[in-house]
Amino acid sequence: MQELKARTPLNRAMDCTRRWSVLALSVMLTACQAPHTESAAISEPQAASAPAATTKTPAPSQASAPEAVVSAAEQDASPKTAADAPVTDEEGNPYRPDDSYNRANLRPEFKKCAAASDAVTSAMQACADEEFLWQQKRMRAALATIDAGPDSEFKDKLGDEQDAYMRDTNRYCQFDAATQGQGQMLDAQSCRINRYANRADALEALISK
């Protein structure tokens, strides 16, 4: 008679991690395939019907590189109280107000890198780190160009819009290392990349007018 062996918690955890990695790879590739037109308007989340968060998978010990290189000004826009935290679904992922968090015109190099990662978490994270730094540099360069211009009401308004944009980016692209796992980390990375790329597109369009 064939013996039936019970699946251990470790087996289940490894399967869960593999599923998250494959899902994250799919999300990353989808994000860089579909064109997206950036809108500077910031929408408010639809939180009324959102379910409460439940237990998550164990978290990795270190935060991703993009989190470490965000400037002090960008970090200052992050949520400071529990009331500012995003509403999450049962998987612990934040609800996102619009598609600027999910899609962007990213570099072909990123698509090739992600496709070659074979859904290995460390390889996918390295691809995402490189793309994030590229898009972050674009956004900061555009802001610096605008800031170098003469003072105006337009610059003041744009500064307020930028603060709101980064505040919402930090709110909806959060990763909690204490309660979330590698899949949520990669999802948050992808979210932040999309937002920076879309903002860079919008700012560069303003400069070229």
N, C-alpha and C positions, 0 to 999 in steps of 0.2 A: 504494500500500500504506500502511495506517495505521501511523504510528510509535507504538511503545510507549515511554512515558516512565517511568523508574524513580522511585519515591517517595523523596524525600530524607528524611534524619533529621528535618529541621524539620517536614515534612509529617506524619510519623508522630507526632512529639511533640505537635503541635497537635491531631491526632485523639485522642490519648490524654488530653490535658487536657480536651477537650470531653466525652469519655465519662465521665471522672471527675466533671465538674461535673454532668452529668445524673444520674449515679448518686447523688451526694451530695444533690442536690435531692430525689430519691426517698426517700432515707434520712431526711432532715430532715422531710419531710411525713409519712412513716409514723410517725416518733417522736411527733409531736404529735397523731395521730389516734386511737391506741389507748390506752384507759385502762390504768393500771398501779397496782397496790397495792404501796406501798413496804414493804420489810422491812428492819429494822435489822441483821439478821444478815449477816455478811460471809463469803462462801464462798471457798475456796481454788481456784486455777486448776487445770484438768486439763491438765497440761503433758506427760504421757508421750508422747502421739502427735503432738505438734506439730512440723511441719517447720521447718527453719531458714529464715531470711530470705535473700532474694536481692537483686539490684541493683534499685534503686528509680528513679522518675522524678526529675528535677531539682527542687530545692526553691525556694520563693519566698524573697526576701531578708529578709522581716520576719515575726516571729511575730504571731499574731492578737491582737486587743485583749484577749480574756478572759485570755490568759496574762499580760498586762502588769498587769492590775488585781487579780490574786489577792493577798490579804493575805500579810504575812510569815509568819504562823502557818500559813496554808495551804501556802505554798511550802516551809516546813520539813518538810512531810510527804512531799515528793517523793523518789523513789529516789535514793540517793547512790552506789551501786556497781553494777557490771555484773550482779551476782547478783540485784539487786533489780529489774532491768529486766524488762518483760513478755515473755512468749514470743510471737513473732509468726509469722504465716503467710507464704506466699511473696510476698504483696503488701506486707508490712511492717506489717500491721494487728495490734494485740494481740488475743489471745484474751480474751474477757470472761466472768467467772464466772456472771453472771445477767442478767436482763432489765432491771435497773435502769439499766444502761448504755445500753440501746437504746430504751427507751420511757419516756414521762412524760406527765403531764397539763400541757401547755403552753398558753400564752395563744392565743386565736383570732387575735390580731393577728400573732403569729409565723407562723401557718399562712398568713395572707393575704399577709404580706410575702414569705415563701419562694415562694409560688405565683406572685407577681408578678415575681420575680427573673429569670424566663426562663432559669434555669440559668447566669446570669452569675456567675462566682466572686466578684467584688468585691461585688455586690449581695447574694448569699447570705451572705457573711461579715458584711456590715453588719446583716442581719436577725438572724443568730446572735449577734453581739456585743450587740445591744440586748436580746435575750431572756436571754442569760447574765447581764447586769448586773441585770436584773429578778429573776431567780431567786436570784442571789447575795445581793441585798439582802434578799429574803425569808428566806433561811437565816440570815444574820447577825442579822437582827432577832429571829428566834425564839431563837437562841442567847443574845442579849443579855438577852432577857426571862427565860430560864431562869437565866442567870448572876446576875441581880439578886435572885433568891430566896435564902432562907437556905441555908447550907452543909449538905450532907447526903451520905449514902452514894450516894444516887441521882444527885446532881450529879457526884460523882467518877466513877461508873460511866459516866454519859453522856459525860463528857469523854474517857474512854478510848475509848468507842465512836466519838465524833466524830473523834478522831485516826486510828483505824483506817479509818474511812470515807473520810477525805480522803487517807490514804496509798494506799488501793486506787484511789481516783478518779484520783489523779495517776499511778499505775502503769499503769492500763489505758486512760486517756484521753490518753496521751502523743503528742506530735508532735515528730519529729526533723527540724528544718529542714535539717540537713546531708545527710540521706539520703532524705527523703520529699517528695512533691509536694503540689499544691493539693488533690487529692482526699483524701489522708490528713489534711491540715490541717482540712478541713471535717468529716471524720468524727470527728476528735478533739474539735473544737468541739461537735458534736452530742452526743457521749458525755458531755462535761463538763456541758453544759446539762441533760441528762437526770438526771445524778447530783445536781446541785444542786437541781433541782426536786423530785426524789423525797425528798431529805433535808429540804428545807423542808416538804414535806407531812407527813413523819413528826414533825418537831419541833413544828409547829403543832398536830398532833393531840395531842401530849403536853401542850401548854399548855392546850388546850381541855377536858381531862379534869376 
